[in-house]
Amino acid sequence: MNTETEVPMPAPFLEPGEAERDPTIALTKLLRGAGAVLLLSSAATFLLQRWNQGDDIWRYYLLIAQTLMLEVAAIVCGTRVRESRSARTLFGLSLAMLPAHFGVLGGLIYSRFGLDHSATVLPKHVVWIAPSPESALITLAIALVVLAPMAYFALLSLVRAEAARMLALLFAMNALLLVPIRSPSIVGLEFAVGVLVLTYLESVPFRRSVALGTFEGRLVRIMLAAPVAILAVRAVTLYSPTTFFIGICLVAFGVALFALGPAIARRGATLVQTLGALTTSAGFLLAAGEVVQSLGVARSLALPLVGFPLAAILVVFGRYAGAAGANYRRAAVTIAFSTAALNLFCETVGASLSALVLGLLVLAIGTYRKRFPSIAAGGGLALAGLIVQFKHAIDFSRILNWGSLSLLGIALVFVAAYFERHPDRLARAVRAFTRTQQRG
């Protein structure tokens, strides 16, 4: 007689991907996806169609009603049906409609409080007009009161640990759509601010959060970028982008590409960062050139105002470029050196002084590190600046021409005396700078 008790075998462990092959689960995923597409399509057609009845305020309240309906459906699905995936889908859709709400509210605010009043004739389906200033402000207040708790409740179901912080960030990023300005140049600055903020968040705080590393967390992070993308698309499709707008957008995109390069492609991080640096440089040249031209800057100042800041940008990039940092610093020195040398042809006091100071700096670095190319280049630039400055001192009887040489000479003597008296401080400063660049 067999006295052993048969123990029922547990269900076999499902390997990743086996559950998805279940027909029921596949069907429910299909239905959820189709429902999400239909809801988003409904919201899009609602925003674009031209209704014959009611004003734009009435139309916007219908949008609020639709979002409330999504929120209620999510709650019912989670509490009554007890199906969390569908509930999270509905909560996510209600949260994804925030940029649409703020876009419409921005149109209503702009219709009564616009600061630039663009002359561009816009299609009727993208124009939202408030009957009065009071109605625009009241609608904005009602919307904020309704949307804030709805968004917070949705975030609790998606990223509970980060709900409060993400709510503040979502409303802050969407607030960019409320700025009553449509000038592409100003919008470009808004776009740059938004991209730089998102870049910082992605590179530091978000990486430390477990909740934001989940699938739902990644979706919420994508929603943060939606208002910034709407700003750019609106400026390009509805208005006439300026050179400054294109340049400043390229700068922001390039900085983001450089900062997130290691996270985007670990093996090809150097290539991605190089692409980001090139994009930033091209954008800066476009934007700075437009500013210099529009302000009517003197020819003797135009080149330094473009070249020297670009060199400084590359120095900063070199600090965070790892092993490739030396290449960025060489490029920065080359640009600064070329800027000072070419600017000598303007034959102004400022041009000769900048060449003289930069040449002496390169000469001093080369002398300290015993590098002949730096000694030769710095000495040549300093000599050229001195010749031009000396010529000015002879041809033009102004105190600035010879007085600047006297002040610069006195300053150099004092610097030499200081370092001769405290050579250890110079050595420590050089070692600290070297370690900083190596850590970069």
Buried (B, 14 or more C-beta within 10 A) or exposed (E): EEEEEEEEEEEEEEEEEEEEEEEEEEEBEEEBEEBBEEBBEEBEEBBEEEEEEEEBBEBBBEBBEBBBEBBEBBBEBBEEEEEEEBBBBBBBBBBBBBBBBBBBBBBBBBBBEEEEEBEEEEEEEEBBEBEEEEBBBEBBEBBEEBBEEBBBBBBBBBBEEBBEBBBEBBBEBBEBBBBBBBBBBBBBBBBBBBBBBBBEBBBEEBEEBEBBEEEBBEBBBEBBBBBBBBBBEBBBEBBEBBBBBBBBBBBBBBBBBBBBBBEBEEEEBBEBBBBBBBBBBBBBBBBBBBBBEEEEBEEBBBBBBBBBBBBEBBBBBBBBBBEBBEBBBEBBBEBBBBBBBBBBEBEBBBBBBBBBBBBBBBBBBBEEEEBEEBBEBBBBBBBBBBBBBBEBBEEEEEEBBBEBBEEBEEEEEEEEEEBEEEEEEBEEEEEEEEEEBEEB
